[in-house]
Amino acid sequence: MGSITVVGMGPGSFGLMSMEAWELMKNAPELVLRTAVHPTADELKKKGIEFSSFDDRYETAEDFESLYNSIAEELTDRAAKGETLVYAVPGSPLVAERTVVLLREKAQEKNVELTILPAMSFVEVLYTRLGIDPISGLTIVDAADLERLPLDIPTGIIITQVYSPMIASEAKLSLMEMLPDEFEIIYTHNLGLPDESIRRIPLYQLDRQPDIDHLTSVYIPARKKDERFDFTPFTEIMRRLREPGGCPWDREQTPESLRKHILEEAYEVIEAIDTGDKELLCEELGDLLLQIVFQARIAEETGSFSMQDVIDGISEKMIRRHPHIFGDVEASDAAAVMVEWEALKRKEKPERSSVIDGLPPELPGLLAAAKLQQRAAGVGFEWPDIKQAWDKCREEAEELKAAAAKGNQSEIEEEMGDLLFACVNLSRLLNVPAEVAIMKANRKFRRRFSFVENKINENGGDWKKFDTDALIAFWNEAKKEE
């Protein structure tokens, strides 16, 4: 059984390679380079050191993964047959070197002795040239893996293997998903060599550089957290989903087809608030925001408005409607703020002749009733105290009972509506949003009914076997459980 010792040729010039690596390469029975396209390989030739490389396979391999896999396979096969090999790779064996990862796996499978020696990589040169301290956080990624990088990564990023204009172009497009086109990046070439080049360029020019080759890498500085919210990554995602070649479902949507999703997401936000689950609330707020960005993107495609217009518009409105904060108006309490708010709304919407104009007809019934009552109360159309609201509920209940006794369905429906409207008014005066209250009641019913249903299933699953008293007993048990 032979062995494999892996050494690094350093990031560039011969002087950056370790003495240990040099001695091993100089005295190796069999020296194999992953690639001879490296400055150290030229020095080896000058010094008369013989070696072989895998450069011929770069032209015939289907992809890099199959290429690297074949290299690791051959090296471990040769060692298993008794050869003692020194395998040299550019930079460090432990930094962005896929063949070494595969070597570890295959050497273990074939019981081949494998030694990996540390070496300087281009990363150390980059630290020095740019004055970067990696302790503050740094992400190293292969250009081919950029699509898997999180959009909100907070660290600086070193991108390796930017070895061709095509790869640089793909990397640029991936980076534009998280950064503005003009974002300043640092392009590096031939680090550690006499003709090294380090230059700052806007992101959109990455694939236009004249010297892109196997010694090219890119550094993306960490983005400073801005006090302002940056919607750019999010809006760019939506743009990509909607453009030709994007998601078929997203491209088919219209403002009308998305209406139901806006309602659903709003209700899910309310449910998350009621449960007190902060992580769920964060997620649901994101889902609701998605619907807003989606609508704005569709509008932008037709030239109507953009997401920036939405943000600017609501920002201006909030300043305009809070003169007690941003102006010289005084408001002693929350009630005074609401009076001022409604007055400003009427001033901004002079086309509305009635205080109850402007309510969307699609509002859920309970919410619409509460809004109508709130508008009326704002101009003084209100019970003097809550006692009358209680009395009104009782009155409407009696009228409903009388209508039910007559059996007139149209009258029953009308009186039921009156009772519900009166209950909404009472709910409003008790500072309980009726829509929220009914949602909680629905959730409570689901929980308790599920408990009853489970009890039925535990006892054979036949509802007909249980009379009303038994079902009520299960229901009361569910209440006790809560």
C-alpha positions in Angstrom: 0.0 0.0 0.0 1.3 3.4 -1.0 0.4 6.9 0.2 -0.6 10.4 -0.8 0.8 13.6 0.6 -1.1 16.7 -0.4 0.8 20.0 -0.5 -0.1 23.6 -1.5 1.9 25.5 -4.2 0.9 28.8 -2.6 -1.1 31.6 -4.1 1.3 32.7 -6.7 5.0 33.4 -6.6 7.5 30.6 -5.7 8.6 32.5 -2.5 5.1 32.1 -0.9 5.3 28.3 -0.9 6.4 26.7 2.4 9.9 25.0 2.7 8.2 21.8 3.8 6.2 21.7 0.6 9.2 22.5 -1.5 11.3 19.7 0.0 8.5 17.1 -0.5 8.0 18.2 -4.1 11.7 18.2 -4.9 12.2 14.7 -3.4 8.9 13.1 -4.4 9.1 9.6 -6.1 6.0 10.7 -8.1 4.9 14.4 -8.2 1.5 15.1 -9.6 0.0 18.6 -10.0 -3.7 19.2 -10.4 -2.7 21.9 -12.9 0.5 23.1 -14.3 -1.1 26.5 -15.1 0.5 28.1 -12.0 3.7 30.2 -11.5 5.3 27.5 -9.3 5.0 25.0 -12.1 7.3 27.2 -14.2 9.9 27.2 -11.4 9.7 23.5 -11.1 10.6 23.1 -14.7 13.5 25.6 -14.4 14.9 23.5 -11.6 14.6 20.3 -13.5 11.9 18.7 -11.3 9.7 16.2 -13.2 6.0 16.1 -12.6 2.8 15.2 -14.3 -0.6 17.1 -14.3 -4.2 16.6 -15.1 -4.5 19.6 -17.4 -5.4 17.4 -20.4 -8.7 16.4 -18.6 -9.9 20.0 -18.4 -10.7 19.9 -22.1 -12.6 16.6 -22.1 -14.5 16.6 -18.8 -18.3 17.1 -18.8 -18.2 19.3 -15.8 -15.9 20.1 -12.9 -17.4 17.7 -10.4 -16.8 14.7 -12.8 -13.3 16.1 -13.5 -12.4 16.4 -9.8 -13.9 13.0 -9.0 -11.8 11.3 -11.7 -8.6 13.0 -10.3 -9.4 11.7 -6.8 -10.3 8.3 -8.1 -7.0 7.9 -10.1 -4.8 9.2 -7.2 -6.3 6.8 -4.7 -6.2 3.9 -7.1 -2.5 4.5 -7.7 -1.8 4.7 -4.0 -3.8 1.6 -3.4 -1.5 -0.2 -5.9 1.6 0.8 -4.0 2.7 4.2 -5.4 3.9 7.0 -3.0 2.5 10.2 -4.4 2.9 13.9 -3.7 -0.1 15.7 -5.0 0.3 19.5 -5.3 -2.6 21.9 -5.7 -2.7 25.7 -6.2 -2.9 27.8 -3.1 -3.8 25.8 0.0 -5.2 22.2 0.0 -7.7 23.4 2.7 -9.1 26.4 0.9 -11.7 25.9 -1.9 -10.0 22.8 -3.2 -12.7 20.2 -4.2 -10.3 17.5 -5.2 -8.9 17.3 -1.6 -12.4 16.9 -0.2 -13.0 14.0 -2.6 -9.6 12.6 -1.8 -10.5 12.4 1.9 -13.6 10.4 1.1 -12.0 8.0 -1.4 -8.9 7.4 0.7 -11.0 6.4 3.6 -13.0 4.0 1.4 -9.9 2.4 0.0 -7.9 2.5 3.2 -5.2 4.7 1.6 -2.9 6.7 3.8 -3.5 10.4 3.2 -1.6 13.4 4.7 -2.6 17.0 4.0 -0.2 19.7 4.8 -1.1 23.3 5.5 -0.1 26.1 3.1 -0.7 29.7 2.3 -3.6 30.5 0.1 -4.6 33.6 -1.9 -6.9 34.4 1.0 -3.9 35.4 3.2 -2.5 37.6 0.5 -6.0 39.2 0.1 -6.2 39.9 3.8 -2.8 41.7 3.7 -3.4 43.7 0.5 -6.9 44.9 1.6 -6.2 45.3 5.3 -9.0 42.8 6.2 -9.2 41.2 9.6 -11.2 37.9 9.1 -12.2 37.9 12.8 -14.9 40.4 11.9 -16.5 37.8 9.6 -15.8 36.5 6.2 -17.5 34.1 3.7 -15.5 32.2 1.1 -17.5 30.8 -1.8 -16.9 29.2 -5.1 -18.3 31.3 -8.0 -20.4 28.2 -9.0 -22.1 28.2 -5.6 -23.2 31.8 -5.5 -26.8 31.0 -6.2 -27.0 29.1 -2.9 -25.7 32.1 -0.9 -28.3 33.8 1.3 -29.4 37.2 0.0 -28.9 38.9 3.4 -25.4 37.6 4.2 -23.8 40.1 6.6 -20.1 39.4 6.1 -17.6 40.3 3.4 -17.5 37.6 0.6 -14.4 36.2 -1.2 -15.4 34.6 -4.5 -13.0 32.0 -5.8 -12.7 30.2 -9.2 -13.8 33.2 -11.3 -11.7 31.8 -14.1 -13.5 32.9 -17.3 -15.7 35.7 -18.6 -18.7 33.3 -18.7 -18.3 32.4 -15.0 -17.8 36.1 -14.2 -21.0 36.9 -16.0 -23.0 34.3 -14.0 -21.4 35.5 -10.8 -22.4 39.1 -11.6 -26.1 38.1 -12.2 -26.2 36.2 -9.0 -24.7 39.1 -7.0 -27.2 41.5 -8.6 -29.9 39.6 -6.8 -28.5 41.0 -3.5 -26.6 44.2 -4.5 -27.2 47.3 -6.6 -25.7 47.3 -10.1 -23.3 50.1 -9.1 -22.1 48.5 -5.9 -18.3 48.7 -5.6 -16.5 45.4 -5.6 -12.8 44.6 -5.5 -11.4 42.7 -8.5 -8.1 40.9 -7.9 -5.8 39.2 -10.4 -2.4 37.4 -10.0 -2.3 38.0 -6.2 1.2 37.5 -4.9 2.9 37.9 -8.3 4.9 40.8 -9.5 2.1 41.9 -11.9 -0.8 41.5 -9.4 -3.7 43.8 -10.0 -6.3 45.0 -7.4 -8.9 47.4 -8.6 -12.3 48.7 -7.4 -15.0 48.4 -10.0 -18.8 48.6 -10.1 -20.5 45.2 -10.0 -22.0 45.5 -13.5 -18.4 45.6 -15.0 -17.3 42.4 -13.4 -17.5 40.3 -16.6 -16.0 43.1 -18.8 -12.5 42.9 -17.3 -9.8 42.0 -19.9 -7.6 39.7 -17.7 -10.1 37.2 -16.3 -8.4 33.8 -15.8 -7.6 31.0 -13.3 -5.9 33.6 -11.0 -8.9 35.9 -10.7 -10.9 36.3 -7.5 -13.4 38.9 -6.3 -14.0 40.5 -2.9 -17.4 41.8 -1.9 -17.1 44.2 1.1 -19.6 43.7 3.9 -22.6 46.0 3.4 -23.1 48.5 6.2 -26.5 48.3 7.9 -28.4 51.3 6.7 -31.0 53.0 9.0 -33.4 52.9 6.0 -35.1 49.8 4.9 -33.7 48.4 1.6 -36.4 46.8 -0.5 -34.1 46.4 -3.5 -33.3 42.7 -3.0 -37.0 41.8 -2.4 -38.2 43.9 -5.4 -35.5 42.4 -7.6 -36.7 38.9 -6.7 -40.2 39.8 -7.7 -39.0 41.4 -10.9 -37.1 38.2 -11.8 -40.1 36.0 -11.0 -42.4 38.1 -13.3 -40.0 38.7 -16.3 -39.8 36.3 -19.3 -38.3 33.0 -18.2 -39.5 33.6 -14.6 -42.0 31.6 -12.6 -45.1 30.6 -14.8 -47.5 31.0 -11.9 -46.2 34.4 -10.8 -46.3 35.6 -14.4 -50.0 34.7 -14.8 -51.2 36.6 -11.7 -53.2 39.9 -12.0 -54.3 42.4 -9.3 -57.7 40.7 -9.3 -56.4 37.1 -9.0 -54.3 38.1 -5.9 -57.2 39.7 -4.0 -58.0 36.6 -2.0 -54.4 36.1 -1.1 -54.2 39.6 0.5 -57.2 38.8 2.6 -55.8 35.4 3.6 -52.4 36.8 4.6 -54.0 39.6 6.6 -56.1 37.1 8.6 -53.0 34.9 9.2 -51.2 38.0 10.6 -54.0 38.5 13.0 -53.9 34.9 14.1 -50.2 35.1 14.7 -50.7 38.2 16.9 -53.4 36.4 18.8 -51.2 33.4 19.5 -48.4 35.5 20.7 -45.9 33.6 18.5 -43.3 36.2 17.5 -41.5 34.0 15.0 -44.8 33.2 13.3 -45.8 36.9 13.3 -42.5 37.8 11.6 -43.1 35.1 8.9 -46.7 36.1 8.4 -45.8 39.8 8.1 -43.3 38.8 5.4 -46.1 36.9 3.5 -48.4 40.0 3.7 -45.5 42.2 2.5 -45.0 39.8 -0.4 -48.6 40.6 -1.6 -47.9 44.3 -1.4 -44.7 44.0 -3.4 -46.4 41.7 -5.9 -49.1 44.3 -6.5 -46.6 47.1 -6.9 -44.5 45.1 -9.3 -47.5 44.4 -11.6 -48.4 48.1 -11.4 -44.8 49.1 -12.3 -44.9 46.8 -15.4 -47.9 48.8 -16.7 -46.3 52.1 -15.8 -48.9 52.9 -13.1 -46.6 53.3 -10.1 -43.7 51.5 -8.4 -42.9 50.1 -4.9 -40.9 53.3 -4.3 -44.0 55.3 -5.0 -46.0 53.2 -2.5 -43.3 53.9 0.2 -43.0 57.6 -0.6 -46.8 58.0 -0.6 -47.4 56.4 2.8 -44.4 58.2 4.3 -45.8 61.6 3.1 -49.3 60.7 4.4 -48.0 59.7 7.8 -46.1 63.0 8.2 -49.1 64.9 6.9 -51.6 63.2 9.2 -49.4 63.6 12.3 -49.1 67.4 12.5 -48.9 67.1 16.3 -45.6 65.3 15.8 -44.2 66.8 12.6 -46.0 70.2 12.8 -47.2 72.7 15.4 -50.6 71.2 16.2 -51.2 69.9 19.7 -53.1 66.7 20.6 -53.7 66.0 24.3 -54.7 62.3 24.0 -55.4 59.5 21.6 -59.0 60.6 21.1 -57.9 64.0 20.0 -55.4 62.4 17.5 -58.3 60.4 15.9 -60.5 63.5 15.6 -57.6 65.3 13.9 -56.9 62.3 11.7 -60.5 62.1 10.4 -60.6 65.8 9.8 -57.5 65.6 7.7 -58.9 62.6 5.8 -62.0 64.6 4.9 -59.9 67.5 3.8 -57.7 65.2 1.6 -60.8 63.6 0.0 -63.2 66.5 -0.9 -65.0 64.3 -3.4 -66.5 62.3 -0.6 -69.8 64.0 0.3 -70.7 61.7 3.2 -68.7 60.7 6.2 -69.4 57.0 5.3 -68.1 57.3 1.8 -65.0 55.4 0.8 -65.5 52.1 2.5 -64.6 49.2 0.2 -67.6 47.0 -0.6 -65.5 43.9 -0.2 -64.9 44.4 3.5 -66.1 41.4 5.7 -69.6 42.1 7.1 -68.6 42.6 10.7 -65.7 44.8 9.9 -67.8 46.9 7.5 -70.4 47.4 10.2 -67.8 48.5 12.7 -66.3 51.0 10.2 -69.7 52.5 9.4 -70.5 52.9 13.1 -67.1 54.4 13.8 -67.5 56.9 11.0 -71.0 57.9 12.3 -69.7 58.2 15.9 -67.0 60.5 14.7 -69.5 63.1 13.9 -71.6 62.6 17.1 -74.1 60.0 15.9 -73.6 57.7 18.9 -75.4 56.4 22.0 -74.8 58.7 25.0 -73.6 55.7 27.1 -73.2 51.9 26.7 -76.4 51.1 28.5 -78.5 52.0 25.4 -76.3 49.7 23.3 -77.1 46.8 25.7 -80.7 47.6 25.5 -80.6 47.8 21.7 -79.1 44.2 21.5 -81.9 42.9 23.7 -84.5 44.7 21.6 -83.2 43.3 18.4 -83.0 39.8 19.9 -86.7 40.0 20.8 -87.6 41.2 17.4 -85.7 38.3 15.8 -87.5 35.9 18.1 -90.9 37.4 17.0 -89.9 37.1 13.3 -88.9 33.5 13.8 -92.3 32.7 15.4 -94.0 34.1 12.3 -91.8 32.0 10.0 -91.3 34.7 7.4 -87.7 34.0 6.1 -87.2 37.5 4.6 -88.1 39.1 7.9 -86.0 36.7 9.9 -83.0 37.6 7.7 -83.5 41.3 8.2 -83.9 41.0 12.0 -80.8 38.8 12.2 -78.9 41.5 10.4 -80.2 44.1 12.8 -79.1 42.0 15.8 -75.7 41.4 14.4 -75.3 45.1 13.6 -76.3 46.0 17.2 -73.8 43.4 18.6 -71.1 44.9 16.5 -71.9 48.3 17.9 -71.8 46.9 21.5 -68.5 45.2 20.7 -67.0 48.5 19.4 -68.1 50.3 22.6 -66.4 47.6 24.6 -63.2 48.2 22.6 -63.3 44.7 21.2 -63.0 44.5 17.4 -66.0 42.3 16.3 -64.1 40.7 13.4 -61.2 39.7 15.8 -63.7 38.4 18.4 -65.5 36.2 15.9 -62.1 34.8 14.6 -61.2 33.9 18.1 -64.5 32.3 18.6 -64.1 30.3 15.4 -60.7 29.1 16.5 -62.1 28.1 19.9 -64.8 26.2 18.3 -62.3 24.3 16.0 -60.3 23.3 19.1 -63.2 22.0 21.1 -64.9 20.4 18.1 -61.7 18.6 17.3 -61.6 17.3 20.9 -65.1 16.0 20.6 -64.3 14.4 17.2 -61.2 12.7 18.7 -63.4 11.3 21.5 -65.9 9.9 18.9 -63.0 8.3 16.9 -61.6 6.7 20.1 -65.0 5.1 20.6 -65.5 3.6 17.1 -66.0 6.7 15.1 -69.8 6.5 14.7 -71.5 9.8 15.6 -74.9 8.2 15.6 -74.1 6.2 18.7 -73.8 9.3 20.9 -76.8 11.4 21.9 -76.8 15.1 22.5 -76.1 14.7 26.2 -73.0 12.6 25.5 -71.7 15.1 22.9 -72.3 18.0 25.3 -70.4 16.1 28.0 -67.4 15.7 25.6 -67.7 19.5 24.8 -67.6 20.4 28.5 -64.6 18.1 28.9 -62.9 20.0 26.2 -63.6 23.3 28.0 -62.1 21.8 31.2 -59.0 20.8 29.3 -58.5 24.4 28.2 
